[in-house]
């Protein structure tokens, strides 16, 4: 209804009264001074007052303070211009304090002379439409802020500001739930006193903890009309005074799954109850805050997930690459992939896939064809895994294991390449295979040396007995016959010398197999190098120059000086043989630090701690990789027939291993060779004193000889009987134990072989010790001093005599054991080879 439809009160007063009272729109008569002289029932309902409460009051009393001045200005203009009806939008304040948005049509009622009698006002409540429009505007603006990635605090501040703009009596706030769902924290509260906001920081979420704590705990709206009287606020009255408010309504902010994200609160200065429109607005603002918070939490979670994923990708041990199938190019990669290819990210993205692989794979297939097939399999859902060769900086080949997987993506068809560089793995496997091969060869060499030493022991023993017999007979023969005997003795000496040379070969085999006798004393490598250099300078071609670079501050190792001397000399002689036309031998020392990373990179066992590195380098003919793979094998030689035994480097290898060291070779054809030995160092250094020669001594006592080699039993028994001893022999351990059990007190000494059938030397020794703890046992073996012998010595064995041995050595050890010779100088301790 507009102003033209209002009956003329001066024409038909009765009709006007009926229209005024029954009109569903608010109607009021207002005197020129602004006093209400009549209101209808509809207006009373709109404003929440009774007719009695409104009549006589100024219209300004129920007008929003910000609109009072504009009302007066409009009235003055209408009166001055004798204007008719005017329509404006005004805000009124309900009795409850709520704001009423209204469309007001005002008509001045005048006398016939034009003097104003009163204003006739028609008021239409447009609050719902206005709130709906405000909510829509706020929704659009907030979503725009969210889309523009505005900080969450700014977005929540905008929501609070719009809520406060609707009603000047309102102060709003947003509190956010903590990650552990236990407390509330500030989101936005621009109009609340800062001290009050500070007190709310960390508010516990629980029923009965104010309006917000309760709303967050229950997930339901909490309306406290009077905070001074409500039990939820009984414990928080100091906060009420600090905040200066009388009512607090709190709406839980929920996400799409009804999980509580926070609270949206409306504070009023005076106690008041909400109207339906108030609750609708609070609910709408809370939903808007929920959208903003949920979006930001989702973005944060996505950012964290992407960061975690990137961290996982960057820290993955393999190289990871993403390929856009349609573009046929790599689009992303982790740092390991860039290191694998030797390219930057831009270089990788600019490269064709064909550029990153050789033309042919080891299988013989063309890389381009094979890769296209693998990508097609991945696109179809398969996860092919293959061995592949890539190119480092488009040149050096890198052996890899590669797996392709199609990834779900909205950005196109993406295939992930997981690539593991197997170069080091292949090298380690090759080292392991080489170590296992050398170990197997070593076991074979040790077995051969053991058996050979037993045979040599018999040959040398019988030859010495024969020489002794001839020498004894020659003393009683005529002169001519004596000359013939001397010739025979000379032949026997040749046999003994040949046997000793054969024994030297077995020593090298035992050194390779790490079963040889190892002294364990401090050895100064620098002093040893000086000895070897002096010896080499006398026997090598003068065209070969020997220089030393001794840079190691710690050069003392624990070991056998004889074996180390022999190993270094062997390397020097090999260097000489590699330079038939002359050249240079350089012997260097230094102290590297072999850390865990280095030890993991090498299959050979490396002792942690301080080491000394001894390098022998030559400028000779060098070696091919194929030869380098076999140079430490026994009997392998590149020299002409008759020029070498093929045991020199095998012995060097065994010596280094038995000293807990490591030996590496680096060589190229025509570029020389470098052998590098590394040993753990020790702090002290002493001078090694060789044991003095021991003369043959006559003796007495009963000796039990236990050996499965009949030749050894025969010559040892015959020789020792000649020295005055009583001899009993057994050919195996079981028989020896049975005999010893019957005649325990008869034997002064047991000479015990280590390797025997039925019952081996160690088990025999243990049984003998059980029968007689004080039994004296002299151990012999073709294996020299191995771990088993060391164990027997620690458990009380008297001594050890490696085969083959000279009769003088046997005589001296037996005399010492039977107490018929003075004790020799203290021998160096033996350790496991």
NUNU-165365 format. One record per residue (C-alpha): y negated, x negated, z negated; residue in three letters. Coordinates in steps of 0.02 Angstrom, whole numbers, padded with zeros to 5 digits, always signed. Each point is the difference from the previous one (the first is absolute). Example, Ala and Ser with C-alpha at 12.3 -4.5 7.8 and 13.67 -1.06 7.14 Angstrom:
! residues 2
+00225-00615-00390ala
-00172-00069+00033ser
***
This chain:
! residues 833
+00000+00000+00000unk
-00169-00071+00047unk
-00175+00043-00055unk
-00027+00129+00138unk
+00146+00101-00072unk
-00080+00014-00173unk
-00076+00177-00024unk
-00186+00008-00025unk
-00022+00030-00185unk
-00168+00083+00026unk
+00074+00127+00119unk
+00162+00048-00086unk
+00013-00058-00180unk
+00161+00091-00037unk
+00091-00075+00149unk
-00065-00171-00049unk
+00071+00011-00176unk
+00170+00050+00063unk
-00003-00144+00127unk
-00057-00124-00133unk
+00131+00042-00129unk
+00152+00022+00110unk
-00031-00148+00116unk
+00147-00125-00008unk
-00126-00138+00025unk
-00109-00060-00141unk
-00167+00092-00010unk
-00153-00037-00107unk
-00179+00059-00020unk
-00114-00143-00050unk
-00181+00016-00052unk
-00126-00115+00082unk
-00001-00106-00159unk
+00187-00029+00021unk
+00064+00120-00135unk
+00159+00099+00038unk
-00035+00186-00018unk
+00163+00066+00074unk
+00172-00071+00047unk
+00154+00086+00065unk
+00178-00016-00062unk
+00052-00116+00142unk
-00132-00129-00047unk
+00050+00008-00183unk
+00179-00040+00051unk
-00056-00144+00110unk
-00101-00083-00138unk
+00114+00046-00145unk
-00138+00086-00100unk
-00017+00179-00058unk
-00143+00107+00064unk
-00084-00009-00171unk
+00009-00191+00001unk
-00082-00011+00170unk
-00140+00130-00010unk
-00165-00073-00055unk
+00054-00180+00036unk
-00083-00110+00128unk
+00097-00025+00161unk
-00032-00184-00027unk
+00113+00007-00155unk
+00154+00024+00108unk
-00060-00102+00149unk
+00064-00179+00027unk
-00138-00115-00063unk
-00014-00086+00168unk
-00037+00165+00088unk
-00134+00071-00115unk
-00147-00087+00082unk
+00054+00051+00176unk
+00014+00181-00060unk
-00181-00001-00060unk
-00063-00079+00160unk
+00091+00127+00108unk
-00067+00147-00101unk
-00178-00066+00013unk
+00011-00018+00187unk
+00075+00172+00023unk
-00138+00080-00102unk
-00138-00096+00086unk
+00066+00038+00174unk
+00049+00178-00040unk
+00170-00045+00070unk
+00146+00119-00001unk
+00178-00044-00051unk
+00057-00182-00013unk
+00177-00068-00014unk
+00038-00167-00086unk
+00148-00086-00086unk
-00019-00021-00185unk
+00102-00063-00147unk
+00014+00096-00162unk
+00079-00048-00165unk
+00128+00117-00070unk
+00011+00034-00184unk
+00153-00112-00004unk
-00104-00142+00073unk
+00085+00010+00169unk
-00107-00009+00156unk
-00016+00155+00108unk
-00043-00033+00181unk
-00087+00152+00074unk
-00084+00059+00158unk
-00158+00092-00061unk
-00099+00126+00103unk
-00167+00041-00084unk
-00118+00141+00049unk
-00171+00024-00082unk
-00034+00184-00045unk
-00186+00037+00017unk
-00125+00141-00030unk
-00084+00087+00144unk
-00140-00125-00017unk
+00126-00144+00013unk
+00000-00052-00180unk
+00173-00061-00059unk
+00091+00113-00122unk
+00164-00099-00018unk
+00125-00101+00100unk
+00159+00082+00056unk
+00137-00135+00010unk
+00171+00019+00080unk
+00121-00140-00053unk
+00163-00044+00091unk
+00122-00117-00090unk
+00046-00139+00123unk
+00072-00119-00131unk
+00175+00008+00070unk
-00058-00036+00177unk
-00113-00140-00064unk
+00138-00081-00103unk
+00120+00014+00145unk
-00126-00085+00112unk
-00034-00135-00129unk
+00185-00030-00021unk
+00021-00015+00189unk
-00147-00120+00012unk
+00064-00103-00146unk
+00174-00002+00075unk
-00063-00060+00168unk
-00115-00130-00074unk
+00130-00069-00121unk
+00132-00010+00137unk
-00124-00094+00107unk
-00029-00123-00142unk
+00188-00020-00023unk
+00023-00028+00187unk
-00137-00132-00005unk
+00093-00088-00143unk
-00142+00021-00122unk
+00041-00068-00174unk
+00089+00130-00105unk
-00138-00008-00131unk
-00128+00052+00132unk
+00108+00144+00060unk
+00030+00065-00176unk
-00185-00023-00039unk
-00044+00109+00149unk
+00119+00138-00059unk
-00076-00004-00175unk
-00178+00001+00070unk
+00035+00154+00106unk
+00076+00090-00151unk
-00153-00040-00104unk
-00117+00056+00138unk
+00072+00175-00004unk
-00051+00025-00181unk
-00133-00106-00087unk
+00079+00042-00167unk
+00161-00089+00051unk
+00052-00181-00021unk
+00163-00044+00085unk
+00123-00144-00011unk
+00162-00064+00075unk
+00128-00095-00104unk
+00147-00091+00081unk
+00177-00015-00067unk
+00058-00178-00033unk
+00148-00075+00093unk
+00113+00022-00152unk
-00054+00184-00017unk
-00054-00026-00180unk
-00189-00007+00002unk
-00154+00060+00094unk
-00136-00112+00072unk
-00172+00026+00075unk
-00010+00055+00181unk
-00176+00074+00009unk
-00122+00071-00128unk
-00178-00038+00057unk
-00088+00126-00114unk
+00097-00020-00161unk
-00070-00118-00131unk
+00072-00175+00030unk
+00049-00014-00183unk
+00102+00160+00014unk
+00085-00061+00158unk
+00041-00164-00086unk
+00084+00093-00143unk
+00108+00097+00124unk
+00064-00160+00084unk
+00186-00012-00037unk
+00013+00177-00069unk
+00181+00035-00047unk
+00086+00133+00105unk
+00076+00125-00122unk
-00013+00184-00044unk
-00144+00036-00117unk
-00099-00155+00050unk
-00160+00088+00056unk
-00009+00098+00161unk
+00040-00143+00119unk
+00141-00081-00100unk
+00084+00170-00015unk
-00025+00046+00183unk
+00074-00166+00056unk
+00149+00022-00118unk
+00040+00180+00047unk
-00054+00000+00182unk
-00093+00163-00032unk
-00183+00051-00010unk
-00076-00012-00174unk
-00156+00107-00035unk
-00087-00034-00165unk
-00146+00122-00013unk
-00066-00073-00163unk
+00046-00180-00038unk
-00070+00017-00177unk
+00130+00129-00046unk
+00153-00045+00105unk
+00147-00095-00082unk
+00018-00115+00152unk
-00170-00073-00046unk
+00015+00004-00190unk
+00029-00189-00009unk
-00134-00039+00131unk
-00157+00078-00074unk
-00093-00167+00001unk
+00033-00005+00188unk
-00069+00177+00016unk
-00162-00054-00083unk
-00004-00157+00107unk
+00023+00098+00160unk
-00113+00145-00053unk
+00104+00140+00076unk
+00068+00166-00060unk
+00138+00042+00124unk
+00124-00103+00100unk
+00117+00063+00135unk
+00126-00121+00070unk
+00103+00023+00158unk
+00149-00115+00034unk
-00012-00096+00164unk
+00169+00014+00085unk
+00078-00079+00153unk
+00106+00091+00129unk
+00151-00012-00116unk
-00097+00067-00150unk
-00003-00170-00083unk
-00153-00020-00111unk
-00124-00128+00070unk
-00144+00035-00119unk
-00116+00136-00063unk
-00159+00082+00064unk
-00109+00057-00144unk
-00156+00112-00011unk
-00109-00020-00154unk
-00129+00133-00049unk
-00140-00027-00123unk
+00035+00164-00089unk
+00163+00089-00038unk
+00049+00116+00141unk
+00149+00080+00085unk
+00035-00027+00184unk
-00010+00135+00131unk
+00124+00016+00141unk
-00119-00083+00121unk
-00019-00147-00120unk
+00187-00024-00011unk
+00019+00012+00188unk
-00132-00135+00022unk
+00077-00114-00131unk
+00170+00020+00082unk
-00073-00039+00172unk
-00087-00157-00063unk
+00159-00059-00087unk
+00099+00026+00160unk
-00130-00099+00096unk
+00011-00140-00128unk
+00190+00007+00016unk
-00012-00028+00187unk
-00115-00149-00023unk
+00105-00078-00139unk
+00166+00030+00090unk
-00068-00077+00159unk
-00064-00152-00092unk
+00163-00021-00097unk
+00096+00014+00163unk
-00113-00129+00081unk
+00019-00115-00150unk
+00188+00023+00001unk
+00004-00034+00186unk
-00107-00155-00021unk
+00111-00061-00142unk
+00155+00039+00102unk
-00070-00091+00149unk
-00049-00146-00111unk
+00174-00004-00077unk
+00079+00014+00171unk
-00110-00140+00065unk
+00043-00104-00152unk
+00185+00032+00030unk
-00020-00042+00184unk
-00099-00158-00033unk
+00120-00057-00135unk
+00157+00046+00096unk
+00107-00154+00033unk
+00023+00050+00181unk
-00127+00010+00140unk
-00050+00181+00033unk
-00079+00054+00164unk
-00049+00172+00066unk
+00012+00033+00186unk
-00083+00141+00096unk
+00138+00045+00121unk
-00113+00087+00126unk
-00123-00145+00003unk
+00140-00128-00004unk
-00094-00109-00124unk
+00005-00048-00183unk
-00137+00092-00096unk
+00023-00066-00177unk
+00093-00135-00094unk
+00011-00082-00170unk
-00045-00180-00039unk
+00181-00058+00015unk
+00005+00063+00179unk
-00159-00093+00044unk
+00075-00158-00075unk
+00162+00028+00095unk
-00088+00013+00167unk
-00138-00125-00043unk
-00131+00126+00059unk
-00150+00090-00073unk
+00000+00190-00007unk
-00114+00011+00152unk
+00111-00121+00097unk
+00155+00099-00046unk
-00077+00164+00055unk
-00056-00078+00164unk
+00172-00072+00038unk
+00128+00080+00112unk
+00169+00022-00080unk
+00075-00112+00133unk
-00117-00140-00053unk
+00078-00005-00174unk
+00179-00033+00057unk
+00081-00125+00117unk
+00054+00063+00171unk
+00182+00002-00053unk
+00079+00033-00168unk
+00147-00109-00059unk
+00117+00139+00058unk
-00060-00030+00178unk
-00091+00167+00015unk
-00179+00008+00058unk
-00113+00028-00151unk
-00103+00136+00084unk
+00153+00104+00046unk
+00084-00022-00169unk
-00160+00043-00095unk
-00030+00157+00105unk
+00177+00057-00039unk
-00021-00032-00187unk
-00165+00096-00005unk
+00080+00145+00091unk
+00141+00004-00128unk
-00127+00001-00142unk
-00100+00141+00082unk
+00160+00104+00007unk
+00026-00022-00187unk
+00118-00149-00005unk
-00038-00153-00105unk
+00063-00147+00104unk
+00018-00169-00084unk
+00018-00155+00109unk
-00019-00188+00002unk
-00158-00044+00096unk
-00100-00151+00050unk
-00190+00004-00006unk
-00126-00131+00049unk
-00117-00084-00123unk
-00170-00011+00085unk
+00090+00041+00163unk
+00094-00166-00004unk
+00125-00045-00138unk
+00150+00115-00017unk
+00031+00085-00167unk
+00170+00079-00037unk
-00015+00168-00086unk
+00093+00155-00058unk
-00092+00154+00061unk
+00013+00186-00042unk
-00093+00141+00088unk
-00041+00169-00080unk
-00104+00143+00067unk
-00136+00055-00123unk
-00068+00176-00021unk
-00181-00008+00055unk
-00138+00114+00059unk
-00079-00144+00094unk
+00131-00014+00136unk
+00175-00068+00024unk
+00014-00145-00124unk
+00149-00117-00020unk
+00010-00123-00145unk
+00074-00172+00028unk
+00073-00081-00157unk
+00025-00183+00042unk
+00081-00132-00111unk
-00023-00183+00048unk
+00175-00072-00008unk
-00049-00179+00044unk
+00011-00060-00179unk
+00156+00106-00032unk
+00084-00076+00153unk
-00050-00174-00058unk
+00068+00035-00174unk
+00162+00067+00073unk
+00014-00155+00108unk
-00031-00110-00152unk
+00128+00100-00099unk
+00129-00015+00139unk
-00035-00186+00011unk
+00016-00019-00189unk
+00163+00098+00000unk
+00063-00104+00144unk
-00046-00161-00088unk
+00082+00063-00159unk
+00161+00040+00093unk
-00002-00169+00087unk
-00036-00081-00168unk
+00151+00083-00080unk
+00107-00058+00145unk
-00072-00176-00008unk
+00027-00007-00187unk
+00181+00052+00018unk
+00030-00129+00136unk
-00084-00135-00104unk
+00103+00045-00153unk
+00165-00012+00092unk
-00055-00157+00090unk
-00052-00081-00164unk
+00172+00034-00073unk
+00080-00084+00150unk
-00121-00147-00010unk
+00036-00018-00184unk
+00185-00022+00040unk
-00035-00123+00143unk
-00123-00105-00099unk
+00106+00002-00156unk
+00159-00056+00087unk
-00096-00130+00101unk
-00070-00075-00158unk
+00171+00000-00081unk
+00071-00087+00153unk
-00140-00130-00007unk
+00031-00029-00184unk
+00186-00023+00035unk
-00030-00123+00141unk
-00125-00098-00105unk
+00126-00012-00141unk
+00143-00051+00116unk
-00110-00125+00093unk
-00027-00102-00155unk
+00188-00045-00003unk
+00021-00026+00189unk
-00002-00163+00102unk
-00164-00045+00084unk
+00049+00065+00174unk
+00063+00164-00070unk
-00158+00013-00105unk
-00107-00009+00158unk
+00100+00144+00073unk
-00030+00101-00159unk
-00186-00033+00013unk
+00003+00072+00176unk
+00088+00154-00067unk
-00129+00016-00140unk
-00137-00008+00132unk
+00081+00144+00093unk
+00013+00099-00159unk
-00185-00032-00035unk
-00038+00073+00173unk
+00098+00155-00050unk
-00099+00014-00161unk
-00167-00028+00089unk
+00043+00131+00132unk
+00046+00120-00140unk
-00165-00033-00087unk
-00094+00037+00162unk
+00099+00161+00016unk
-00044+00038-00181unk
-00184-00023+00044unk
+00020+00133+00135unk
+00079+00120-00124unk
-00145-00032-00118unk
-00118+00060+00136unk
+00109+00154+00026unk
-00002+00032-00187unk
-00189-00024-00004unk
-00016+00130+00137unk
+00114+00121-00092unk
-00091-00038-00163unk
+00160-00050-00088unk
-00042-00184-00017unk
-00041-00092-00160unk
-00184+00024-00045unk
-00087-00103-00130unk
-00140+00091-00089unk
-00137-00125-00043unk
-00186-00006+00039unk
-00033-00084+00168unk
-00171-00060+00059unk
-00005+00048+00184unk
-00145-00118+00035unk
+00102-00148-00064unk
+00151+00060+00098unk
-00107+00016+00158unk
-00060-00179-00023unk
+00182-00061-00008unk
+00050+00098+00156unk
-00154-00055+00099unk
+00038-00183-00044unk
+00179+00021+00058unk
-00049+00092+00161unk
-00129-00131+00044unk
+00138-00131+00007unk
+00122+00097+00109unk
-00103+00103+00124unk
-00083-00049+00163unk
-00165-00090-00028unk
-00081+00119+00124unk
+00019+00138-00129unk
-00141+00007-00125unk
+00035+00069-00175unk
-00145+00072-00101unk
-00004+00093-00164unk
-00121+00132-00064unk
+00044+00025-00184unk
-00116+00137-00061unk
+00112+00081-00131unk
-00065-00017-00178unk
+00170+00057-00067unk
+00141-00090+00092unk
+00138-00007-00130unk
+00155+00107+00029unk
+00161+00022-00098unk
+00150-00059+00098unk
+00111-00137+00067unk
-00100-00151+00062unk
+00145-00061+00107unk
+00018+00164+00094unk
-00188+00022+00020unk
-00014-00179+00063unk
+00141+00031+00123unk
-00079+00165+00060unk
-00171-00078+00031unk
+00078-00150+00087unk
+00100+00117+00113unk
-00159+00091+00051unk
-00084-00166+00036unk
+00146-00058+00108unk
+00002+00165+00094unk
-00186-00021+00034unk
+00035-00176+00064unk
+00135+00064+00118unk
-00121+00132+00068unk
-00122-00136+00057unk
+00094-00124+00112unk
-00165-00059+00075unk
-00092-00015-00164unk
-00116+00117-00091unk
-00054+00043-00176unk
+00088+00058-00158unk
-00111+00080-00130unk
+00064+00036-00176unk
-00111+00117-00100unk
+00000+00079-00172unk
-00105+00138-00074unk
+00010+00133-00137unk
+00004+00177+00073unk
+00012+00157-00106unk
+00142+00112+00057unk
-00045+00173-00063unk
+00102+00160+00004unk
-00070+00050+00169unk
+00061-00163+00076unk
+00171+00016-00081unk
+00021+00178+00066unk
-00043-00063+00174unk
+00148-00121-00001unk
+00181+00046-00021unk
+00041-00167-00082unk
-00017-00001-00189unk
-00157-00088-00058unk
-00027-00044-00183unk
-00169+00064-00065unk
-00126-00118-00075unk
-00065-00172+00050unk
+00078-00090+00147unk
-00015-00160+00095unk
+00009+00005+00188unk
+00075-00151+00091unk
-00025+00001+00189unk
+00073-00121+00127unk
-00088+00017+00168unk
+00032-00091+00162unk
-00078-00003+00173unk
+00166+00000+00089unk
+00087+00107+00130unk
+00007+00156-00108unk
+00129+00139+00004unk
+00024+00168+00081unk
+00017+00158-00108unk
+00185+00008+00044unk
+00032-00175-00068unk
-00104+00036-00156unk
+00118+00143-00041unk
+00147-00120-00013unk
-00068-00167-00059unk
+00064+00021-00178unk
+00178+00044+00051unk
+00130-00133-00041unk
+00059-00102+00150unk
-00136+00072+00113unk
-00092-00141+00088unk
-00110-00021+00154unk
+00034-00187+00005unk
+00118-00084+00123unk
+00183-00015-00051unk
+00025-00139-00127unk
-00185+00001-00048unk
+00012+00116-00149unk
+00119+00099-00110unk
-00099+00162-00002unk
+00000-00003-00191unk
-00169-00080-00035unk
-00110+00155+00004unk
+00141+00105-00073unk
-00002-00117-00150unk
-00189+00011-00010unk
+00011+00191-00001unk
+00130-00001-00139unk
-00098-00126-00104unk
-00159+00105+00010unk
+00093+00159-00045unk
+00089-00082-00146unk
-00170-00055-00067unk
-00062+00181+00000unk
-00111-00040+00147unk
-00034+00062+00174unk
-00003-00087+00168unk
-00094+00062+00153unk
-00009-00070+00175unk
-00140+00019+00126unk
+00022-00073+00174unk
-00040+00024+00182unk
+00067-00096+00149unk
-00107-00153+00037unk
-00112+00036-00151unk
+00097-00081-00140unk
+00089+00066-00153unk
-00047+00034-00181unk
+00126+00017-00142unk
-00077+00069-00160unk
+00094-00005-00165unk
-00065+00091-00153unk
+00061-00034-00176unk
-00051+00067-00171unk
-00088-00135-00101unk
+00022-00062-00179unk
-00126-00084-00112unk
+00088-00157-00065unk
+00064-00149+00098unk
+00128-00132-00052unk
+00081-00146+00088unk
+00180+00029+00051unk
+00117-00135-00062unk
+00163-00016+00099unk
+00159-00009-00101unk
+00071-00177-00018unk
+00164-00049+00083unk
+00150+00019-00112unk
+00139-00132+00001unk
+00182+00049+00006unk
+00067+00012-00179unk
+00178+00001-00065unk
+00037+00142-00118unk
+00128+00106-00091unk
+00031+00184-00029unk
+00095+00148+00073unk
-00083+00083+00149unk
+00045+00167+00082unk
-00054+00004+00184unk
-00014+00175+00077unk
-00029+00007+00190unk
+00077+00095+00144unk
-00020-00149+00117unk
+00160-00104-00013unk
-00083-00156+00071unk
-00129+00006-00137unk
+00132+00023-00134unk
+00102-00147+00065unk
-00137-00131+00018unk
-00093+00051-00159unk
+00159-00003-00103unk
+00057-00167+00069unk
-00172-00079-00023unk
-00026+00061-00177unk
+00177-00050-00050unk
-00045-00174+00061unk
-00145+00000-00122unk
+00115+00039-00146unk
-00012+00190-00012unk
+00145+00123-00017unk
-00013+00129+00140unk
+00066+00178+00018unk
-00040+00103+00157unk
-00007+00184+00044unk
-00035+00075+00172unk
-00082+00163-00058unk
-00096+00070-00147unk
+00129+00122-00060unk
+00131-00136-00020unk
-00126-00110-00089unk
-00043+00136-00126unk
+00184+00033-00035unk
+00033-00186-00026unk
-00155-00026-00107unk
+00047+00148-00110unk
+00168-00084-00040unk
-00072-00175-00022unk
-00179+00026-00056unk
-00007-00154-00111unk
+00075-00118+00130unk
-00149-00015+00118unk
-00157-00104-00027unk
-00081+00054+00165unk
+00021+00131+00138unk
-00060-00044+00175unk
-00026+00174+00077unk
-00030+00046+00182unk
-00116+00147+00030unk
+00076+00090+00150unk
+00186+00039-00023unk
+00120+00143+00037unk
+00069+00119-00134unk
-00128-00048-00132unk
-00163-00085+00049unk
-00084-00141-00094unk
-00122+00107-00099unk
+00132+00122-00061unk
+00117-00144-00041unk
-00139-00085-00098unk
-00034+00159-00100unk
+00184+00019-00042unk
+00013-00182-00054unk
-00154+00019-00112unk
+00079+00153-00080unk
+00158-00101-00038unk
-00098-00153-00061unk
-00189+00013-00021unk
-00014-00191-00010unk
+00093-00035+00162unk
-00084-00129+00112unk
-00010+00053+00182unk
-00063-00106+00145unk
-00038+00116+00148unk
+00024-00056+00181unk
-00041+00094+00160unk
-00028-00024+00184unk
-00149+00118-00022unk
-00093-00126-00107unk
-00103+00079-00137unk
-00017+00187+00031unk
-00044+00143-00116unk
+00178+00015-00065unk
+00004-00184-00049unk
-00169+00018-00085unk
+00070+00147-00100unk
+00152-00101-00054unk
-00111-00145-00053unk
-00106+00118-00104unk
+00157+00069-00082unk
+00063-00170-00053unk
+00079-00090+00148unk
-00012-00188-00028unk
-00062-00048+00173unk
+00008+00023+00187unk
+00065-00117+00138unk
-00033+00057+00179unk
+00130-00035+00135unk
+00027-00116+00087unk
-00021-00132-00134unk
+00038-00186-00012unk
+00132-00058-00121unk
-00131-00097-00098unk
-00094+00164-00026unk
+00158+00087-00058unk
+00043-00143-00117unk
-00174-00001-00078unk
-00004+00189-00031unk
+00175+00002-00073unk
-00037-00148-00113unk
-00159+00086-00061unk
+00095+00160-00033unk
+00141-00086-00092unk
-00118-00105-00104unk
+00051-00167+00072unk
-00170-00042+00075unk
-00176-00007-00074unk
-00104+00155+00040unk
-00104-00021+00159unk
-00185+00034+00017unk
-00042+00185-00015unk
+00027+00077+00173unk
-00125+00119+00077unk
+00045+00182-00024unk
+00080+00091+00145unk
-00051+00169+00062unk
+00068+00129+00120unk
-00020-00046+00182unk
***
